[in-house]
Amino acid sequence: MELIELPEDYKKCSSGGEAVVRKNNGSYTVGFWYTQGFLDSGFSLFAYSNDDSRTDVIQMVKEYGGIEYEINLSEKEKGWYYVTAKVGE
């Protein structure tokens, strides 16, 4: 998993101008922040999974920051998810 800086013309697509990318056995998942927040307070993002995998999206969020999050996601279109992650209690 890696954090990438988006090209100048696409920085507006993600809060902070960065996206998170997770590659796994030929598939990939990309997260674009809607609200970035602090790692210990949570965040929300739109995520795309090229193989339409909710599991890959959840795994990307779990690996990000090394913190245990409560994860809620809803599919908006095929392969696109809205994700909220907040620190579990």
C-alpha positions as CSV (number, residue, x, y, z in Angstrom):
1,M,0.0,0.0,0.0
2,E,1.3,3.5,-0.8
3,L,0.3,7.1,-0.5
4,I,0.6,8.9,-3.8
5,E,0.5,12.6,-4.6
6,L,-2.0,13.3,-7.4
7,P,-0.9,15.2,-10.5
8,E,-1.7,19.0,-10.3
9,D,-4.9,18.7,-12.5
10,Y,-6.3,16.0,-10.2
11,K,-5.4,17.2,-6.7
12,K,-8.9,18.5,-6.3
13,C,-10.2,14.9,-6.5
14,S,-9.0,14.1,-3.0
15,S,-8.7,16.2,0.1
16,G,-5.0,17.0,0.6
17,G,-4.2,16.2,-3.0
18,E,-3.2,12.6,-2.2
19,A,-4.7,9.2,-2.7
20,V,-4.0,5.8,-1.1
21,V,-3.4,2.8,-3.4
22,R,-3.4,-0.9,-2.4
23,K,-2.3,-3.6,-4.9
24,N,-3.1,-7.2,-4.3
25,N,-2.5,-10.1,-6.7
26,G,-3.2,-8.1,-9.8
27,S,-6.1,-6.1,-8.4
28,Y,-6.0,-2.6,-7.0
29,T,-8.0,-0.4,-4.7
30,V,-7.7,3.4,-4.7
31,G,-9.0,5.7,-2.0
32,F,-9.8,9.4,-2.5
33,W,-10.3,11.3,0.7
34,Y,-13.6,13.2,1.3
35,T,-12.5,14.3,4.8
36,Q,-9.0,13.4,5.9
37,G,-9.0,14.2,9.6
38,F,-6.4,12.8,11.9
39,L,-5.6,9.1,11.9
40,D,-6.8,8.8,15.5
41,S,-10.1,10.5,14.8
42,G,-11.2,8.9,11.6
43,F,-11.8,9.8,8.0
44,S,-14.1,9.3,5.0
45,L,-13.3,8.5,1.5
46,F,-14.5,7.3,-1.9
47,A,-12.8,4.1,-2.9
48,Y,-12.6,2.3,-6.2
49,S,-11.9,-1.4,-6.5
50,N,-11.2,-2.7,-10.0
51,D,-12.6,-6.1,-9.1
52,D,-15.6,-4.7,-7.2
53,S,-14.4,-6.1,-4.0
54,R,-15.7,-4.8,-0.7
55,T,-13.1,-7.0,1.0
56,D,-10.2,-5.2,-0.7
57,V,-11.7,-1.8,0.3
58,I,-12.1,-2.9,4.0
59,Q,-8.5,-4.3,4.0
60,M,-7.1,-1.1,2.6
61,V,-8.8,0.9,5.4
62,K,-7.6,-1.6,8.0
63,E,-4.0,-1.4,6.8
64,Y,-4.0,2.4,6.7
65,G,-2.4,4.0,9.8
66,G,-2.3,0.8,11.8
67,I,-5.3,1.7,13.9
68,E,-8.4,-0.4,14.5
69,Y,-11.3,1.4,12.8
70,E,-15.0,0.9,12.8
71,I,-15.7,0.7,9.1
72,N,-19.0,1.5,7.3
73,L,-19.3,1.4,3.6
74,S,-21.9,1.6,1.0
75,E,-21.7,0.9,-2.7
76,K,-22.6,3.9,-4.8
77,E,-21.9,2.3,-8.3
78,K,-20.3,-0.9,-9.4
79,G,-16.8,-0.8,-7.9
80,W,-17.3,2.6,-6.1
81,Y,-17.8,2.8,-2.4
82,Y,-18.3,5.6,0.2
83,V,-16.4,4.7,3.3
84,T,-16.4,6.1,6.8
85,A,-13.8,5.0,9.3
86,K,-13.7,6.0,12.9
87,V,-11.6,4.8,15.8
88,G,-13.3,1.9,17.6
89,E,-14.0,2.0,21.3
